[in-house]
Amino acid sequence: MYEYKVLNVKCEGCARTLKEKLYNEFGEVEVDLSVMPRVITLKKEPDTEKLRVRLKELGYPMVDEEMGFVEDVGAKAKSFVSCAIGKGKNFVEKE
């Protein structure tokens, strides 16, 4: 098991987005919403740099990621959109 601490994960919608968007390249992903910062767990060893880039693209950078103000605001905006999409999918599936 390989664990990584990530930022901007707020809810199950965010977790769902991470699981779906990372699955094809990194396999099954678990997201622990009970701890801060949030922890994602991968079952197989990933290329850490590729994972770092992909997380950052989705708006969920690793906690040790060095970002400037503009980059940080951009990551938060991306994660907000990903969160909304994840919540929307949960809502649609429940109906």
KAFEN-V134298 format. One record per backbone hydrogen bond with DSSP energy under -0.5 kcal/mol. CO is the residue of the C=O (numbers start at 1). NH is the residue of the N-H. If there is no record, write none. Layout:
# KAFEN-V134298
co: {CO CO}
nh: {NH NH}
This chain:
# KAFEN-V134298
co: {2 4 5 6 8 11 12 13 14 15 16 17 18 19 20 22 23 28 30 31 32 32 38 39 40 41 42 46 47 48 49 50 51 52 53 54 55 55 56 61 62 65 68 69 70 71 72 73 74 75 76 77 78 79 80 81 82 83 84 85 86 87 88 89 90 91 92}
nh: {42 40 63 38 10 15 16 17 18 19 20 21 22 23 24 26 27 43 41 33 35 39 6 32 4 30 2 48 51 52 53 54 55 56 57 58 59 60 59 7 65 67 72 73 74 75 76 77 78 79 80 81 82 83 84 85 86 87 88 89 90 91 92 93 94 95 95}
